Each structure stands twice: as C-alpha cells, then as structure tokens.
Amino acid sequence: MNTLTDTFGRKFPYIRLSITDVCNYKCTYCLPQGYKKTPGDKRDFMSAEEISRLTKALSELGVCKIRLTGGEPTVRKDFFDILKDMKQNSNIPKVTMTTNGYRLDKIAQQLHEAGLDGINISIDSLNRETFKKLTGHDRLQEILTGIKILQKLNFKNIKVNAVLLKGINDSYDDFEKFGNFIKNNKIDFRFIELMQTGDNLDYFKKNHVSSKIFKDYLHKNNWIHQTHGKDAGPSLNFIHSDFEGKFGLIAPYSKDFCKTCNRLRITSRGDLRLCLFGNTGISIRHLLQNDNQKEELLDLVIKQLHLKKESHYLELGNTGITTNLSSTGG
C-alpha cells in the first residue's frame, strides 16, 4: 500500500473533505453576512458519486480517517447517502464530521444509525444570548438536547469546539462554565485560537486573544497535558482526575504547530489543498469521472504532496488563498 508522506517525513492518514461551502449560520468570525457564492467559480459541488470514487481511492493511500466538513455538511440533501456509502463501501475505518449542530436534536439518531464514528460540534458560548449574537440563531438548546440524545445512544466520540474571542468567551467565568459542562460529561471541549483570513483583518485585530490565557487557566487548575494518536488533530489535550471530559487547545500561532501536521484538505469542488492557509491548490476532479481513472488519481495526489511546505507561515501574516474558513472546510 502507498502511504501519503511529504518531503519532511510527515504522514497524512487524515483527510478533511468538504462537501459544500454553504452554511446556514452567520458566525461573526466566519460569515458575518451569511453565505455568498464565490464570485467567478461556476463549478457545482462534487456529486455523491465523485465523492464515493475519491474516498475509495484515498483508502488505498493509507487514509484511515475522513472528516466531513462544510460549510455545514448537513445542508446537503444527500448528506446521509454520502455518509452511509463512505461507511459501507470505502474501507475508511473512521468517518467523522464537523457541524454547527443545526437540527442535531432531530438527526442524532440517524447519524448514529448511519455509522458515524465521531462528531465535532461548534458551540462558542454556553450563554444563550451570546450564542445567538455570535451565530445569528437561537439554537443552543437544540444542540445541547442533540448531544444528550447521542450520549443516550452510547455515541462515544463527541467534541465541542469554540473559537476563543476577546471579551466574549475568554473570561475565567466562561472557562468555569465550560468546565462545569464537561465535569460529568465525556466530551472533549476545545478552544481554537482565532485565525486571520483574507477578509477578517479588522475583526481579527479586535477579537484575537492569545491562547496563553486559556493555557494559564488550565495550569492553575491542575489540568495535565496528554499525548495523542497518529490520526488525531492538532489539539493539545488536557485531562483532570475530577473530570469526565477533556479540555483541548488548538493554537495555530504556536511554535512548531505544523511539525505534527497529518491532514490534507479537499474542497467541495474537488480541489486538493495541501494546507488550510497554503497558496497551492490543484483540481483532482477530472480524475473522479470513472472508476478506471483511479491509478492516475493516486499518482497525482502522491506527486502533489512533494509540494507541501513546512509551515503555514500564519505568524508572518500570510493567509494564503483562504478568504474565509467556510471556503476550505475549516
């Protein structure tokens, strides 16, 4: 079996696969004006058939985890068809998803029955009003109910993500509230440091706060750093003997963040991206049109990896071709 390895010896068992750019939320840090089509890009999103061919090919390159992302992946009418096909026909052992939790209370059972292996849910605040202000939706309760339904079904791998925002969810009280949430709850709660993208410079300057503030809170409260597995994401995870859940931190501006990079991205229109913030993206879609193109597809993906850079250079203010996070699946 081929494995995906770059010129720095990093292996890539993990693919983030966007199936749509469309999102039905208006989060202030991502799509404050709501979703708008990318000007000039007339291509449709990949079809379920193209996605099926792609995931079968990726399994032959040693990929053992695919995360379905968007936009919001569940806005696709064929979302459950894509998920079921991936679980039943692709030989990818672990299929997870990232979601804003829209209608989670209604679809939790269906997600479980389709064989989903893990879910990352975005909840930037446990305060109903703050949540509503940040997302444009008063849906916090629905999401929390959805999580409870998943837990009743004995669904194991639940993660909650929040973007760390100055003056909004970065106080000691906010950290305590999230702490109470995971005290008796087997949930990984992770803060993600706000990232600068092509269109959010003013927002970034106003709302960015260093993840050190949360790290200091963890150290003061005796949380212990834990190592992670080969297909894990970039989160630094922390455990505490009094807590069922874990805390985590994704800090892209920290030193050596890219050394443990283990994922590639494929956009909803079939472009392979070597880095969330890279300047390089190549379309692989022309090789997803019939089954006998598989060898050519594998060859192209392997060759592309030799172009992957050592770092995203975000700390130098380089945001690459990423205008906002919904356009590359976050």
C-alpha positions in Angstrom: 0.0 0.0 0.0 1.2 3.5 -0.8 1.2 5.9 2.1 0.9 9.7 1.9 4.3 11.1 3.0 5.7 14.5 2.3 9.4 15.7 1.9 9.5 16.4 5.7 8.7 12.8 6.6 5.2 13.8 7.8 2.5 11.1 7.1 -1.1 12.0 6.2 -3.6 9.4 7.4 -6.3 12.1 7.8 -8.4 13.9 5.2 -10.7 16.8 5.7 -13.3 16.6 3.0 -15.7 19.5 2.4 -18.9 18.5 0.7 -20.4 22.0 0.5 -19.4 25.7 1.1 -23.0 26.6 2.1 -23.6 27.4 5.7 -26.9 28.4 7.3 -25.3 30.3 10.2 -23.8 33.8 10.2 -21.0 33.4 12.7 -19.3 36.8 13.3 -15.8 35.4 12.8 -16.5 33.4 9.6 -19.6 34.5 7.5 -21.0 37.6 9.3 -23.0 38.5 6.2 -24.1 34.9 5.6 -23.1 32.6 2.8 -22.5 34.0 -0.6 -21.3 32.2 -3.7 -17.6 32.5 -4.6 -17.5 35.1 -7.4 -16.4 33.6 -10.7 -16.5 29.9 -9.5 -19.3 28.3 -11.6 -18.5 24.7 -10.6 -21.0 22.6 -8.8 -20.1 20.8 -5.6 -18.8 17.3 -6.1 -21.5 14.7 -6.6 -22.1 11.8 -4.3 -20.7 9.5 -7.0 -17.5 11.6 -7.3 -17.1 11.6 -3.5 -17.5 7.8 -3.5 -14.7 7.3 -6.1 -12.5 9.7 -4.2 -12.8 8.1 -0.8 -12.3 4.5 -2.2 -9.0 5.8 -3.8 -7.9 7.5 -0.6 -8.3 4.3 1.4 -5.6 2.8 -0.9 -3.2 5.6 0.2 -3.4 4.5 3.8 -6.0 7.2 4.8 -7.7 5.9 7.9 -9.8 8.9 8.9 -12.0 11.3 6.9 -13.8 14.2 8.4 -16.8 15.5 6.5 -16.9 19.3 6.7 -18.6 22.3 5.0 -19.8 25.0 5.2 -22.4 23.0 7.1 -22.3 19.4 5.7 -25.9 18.5 6.7 -27.4 21.2 4.4 -26.7 18.8 1.5 -29.9 16.8 0.8 -27.8 13.7 0.1 -25.7 14.0 3.2 -26.8 10.7 4.7 -26.3 8.9 1.4 -22.7 10.1 1.3 -22.1 9.2 4.9 -23.6 5.7 4.5 -21.7 5.0 1.3 -18.4 6.0 3.0 -19.1 3.8 5.9 -20.2 0.8 3.9 -18.1 0.9 0.7 -14.9 3.0 1.1 -12.7 0.9 3.5 -12.1 4.1 5.5 -12.2 2.9 9.2 -13.1 6.2 10.8 -15.6 8.7 9.4 -16.3 11.8 11.5 -17.9 15.2 10.8 -17.8 18.8 11.9 -21.1 20.6 12.3 -22.7 23.8 13.6 -25.3 21.4 15.3 -28.2 22.7 13.2 -31.2 20.3 13.9 -28.9 18.0 15.9 -31.8 17.0 18.1 -33.7 15.8 15.0 -30.9 13.9 13.3 -28.9 12.5 16.2 -30.4 9.0 15.9 -29.9 9.0 12.1 -26.2 9.9 12.5 -25.8 7.1 14.9 -27.6 4.6 12.7 -25.5 5.6 9.6 -22.4 4.6 11.5 -20.8 8.0 12.1 -17.6 7.5 14.3 -17.3 11.0 15.8 -18.7 14.4 15.8 -17.3 17.9 16.3 -19.9 20.5 17.2 -19.3 24.2 17.2 -20.6 25.9 20.4 -18.8 29.2 21.0 -20.8 30.0 24.2 -23.0 28.2 26.7 -24.8 31.5 27.3 -27.9 31.5 25.1 -27.8 35.3 24.3 -24.1 35.2 23.5 -24.6 32.1 21.3 -27.4 33.9 19.4 -25.4 37.0 18.9 -22.4 35.1 17.5 -24.3 32.8 15.2 -27.5 34.6 14.3 -29.5 31.6 15.6 -31.2 30.9 18.9 -30.5 27.2 18.7 -28.2 26.4 21.7 -30.9 24.3 23.5 -31.5 22.2 20.4 -27.8 21.4 20.2 -27.5 20.5 23.9 -30.5 18.3 23.5 -28.9 16.6 20.4 -25.8 15.9 22.4 -27.8 14.3 25.2 -29.6 12.1 22.6 -26.2 11.0 21.2 -25.0 10.1 24.7 -28.1 8.1 25.4 -27.4 6.1 22.2 -23.9 5.4 23.7 -22.2 7.5 21.0 -18.6 7.9 22.2 -16.6 10.4 20.3 -18.2 13.9 20.9 -16.1 17.0 20.7 -17.2 20.6 21.1 -15.2 23.5 19.6 -15.3 27.2 20.4 -13.3 30.0 18.8 -11.6 32.0 21.6 -12.8 35.6 21.3 -11.7 38.6 23.3 -14.3 39.9 25.8 -16.8 37.3 24.5 -15.8 33.9 25.9 -12.3 34.4 27.3 -13.1 35.2 31.0 -12.4 32.9 34.0 -16.2 32.6 34.4 -16.5 31.4 30.8 -13.8 28.8 31.3 -15.5 27.7 34.5 -18.9 27.3 32.7 -17.3 25.1 30.1 -15.5 23.2 32.9 -18.9 22.5 34.6 -20.2 21.3 31.2 -17.5 18.6 30.9 -17.3 17.8 34.6 -19.7 14.8 34.4 -19.8 14.7 30.6 -17.5 12.5 28.5 -16.9 15.4 26.0 -13.7 16.9 24.6 -14.1 20.7 24.7 -11.5 22.6 22.7 -10.8 26.3 22.3 -9.5 27.3 18.9 -7.4 30.5 18.6 -9.0 32.9 16.2 -7.1 32.8 12.8 -6.6 35.7 10.4 -8.1 35.0 7.0 -8.2 37.1 3.8 -11.3 39.0 4.7 -11.3 39.4 8.5 -8.3 41.6 9.4 -10.3 44.2 11.4 -12.3 41.6 13.2 -9.0 39.7 13.9 -7.3 42.8 15.4 -10.3 43.5 17.6 -11.1 40.0 18.8 -7.9 37.9 18.7 -6.6 36.8 22.1 -3.7 34.6 22.6 -4.5 31.0 23.7 -2.0 31.5 26.5 -4.9 32.9 28.6 -6.6 29.5 28.5 -3.4 27.6 29.0 -2.7 29.6 32.1 -6.2 28.7 33.4 -5.5 25.0 32.8 -2.1 25.1 34.6 -3.6 26.9 37.6 -6.3 24.4 37.9 -4.1 21.3 37.6 -5.0 20.0 34.2 -2.4 17.6 32.8 -1.2 17.6 29.2 -1.8 14.3 27.3 -0.2 12.9 24.2 -2.3 11.8 21.2 -2.6 9.2 18.4 -1.5 9.2 14.8 -4.8 10.3 13.2 -5.5 12.9 15.9 -6.0 16.5 15.0 -3.6 19.3 16.1 -5.3 19.8 19.5 -3.2 19.9 22.7 -5.4 17.8 25.1 -5.6 18.1 28.9 -7.0 15.7 31.4 -8.0 16.1 35.1 -8.8 13.3 37.6 -12.0 15.1 38.7 -13.4 15.5 35.2 -15.1 13.0 32.9 -14.4 15.2 29.8 -11.2 16.7 28.5 -10.1 20.2 27.6 -8.2 21.0 24.5 -6.5 23.8 22.7 -5.8 24.4 19.0 -3.2 27.2 18.8 -2.0 27.7 15.2 0.3 30.6 16.1 2.3 28.5 18.5 5.9 27.4 17.7 6.2 24.2 15.7 2.4 23.9 15.2 2.9 22.5 11.7 5.5 19.8 12.7 2.8 17.4 13.6 0.5 18.2 10.6 -1.1 15.0 9.5 -4.1 16.1 7.3 -4.8 17.2 3.8 -7.9 19.0 2.6 -10.2 18.5 -0.3 -12.6 21.3 -1.1 -16.3 20.8 -2.1 -15.5 21.4 -5.7 -12.7 18.8 -5.9 -9.5 20.8 -5.3 -6.8 19.2 -3.2 -5.3 21.7 -0.7 -2.1 20.9 1.0 -2.6 23.4 3.7 -5.6 25.4 5.1 -3.6 28.5 4.5 -1.4 27.5 1.6 -1.1 29.2 -1.8 -1.4 25.9 -3.7 -4.5 24.0 -4.7 -5.0 21.7 -7.6 -8.2 20.2 -9.0 -8.4 16.4 -8.9 -12.0 16.4 -10.1 -11.3 15.4 -13.7 -10.0 12.1 -12.3 -13.2 11.3 -10.4 -15.3 10.8 -13.5 -15.0 7.0 -13.9 -13.6 4.1 -12.0 -10.7 3.3 -14.3 -9.0 6.7 -13.5 -8.0 5.6 -10.0 -4.3 4.9 -10.7 -3.9 8.3 -12.3 -5.7 10.0 -9.4 -3.5 8.2 -6.8 -0.4 9.2 -8.8 -1.4 12.9 -8.9 -2.1 13.1 -5.1 1.2 11.5 -4.2 3.1 13.9 -6.5 1.3 16.9 -5.1 2.5 16.0 -1.6 6.0 16.8 -2.6 5.0 20.4 -2.9 3.7 20.7 0.7 5.5 23.4 2.6 7.0 23.0 6.1 4.7 25.7 7.7 1.6 27.7 7.1 3.5 30.9 7.9 0.4 32.4 9.6 2.6 34.1 12.2 4.0 36.2 9.3 0.5 37.4 8.4 0.4 35.0 5.4 -3.2 33.8 4.9 -2.7 32.2 1.5 -5.7 31.9 -0.7 -8.1 31.4 2.2 -10.7 34.2 2.3 -12.8 32.6 5.0 -12.9 29.3 6.7 -16.1 28.0 5.2 -14.4 28.1 1.8 -11.9 25.3 2.7 -13.8 23.3 5.3 -12.2 25.0 8.3 
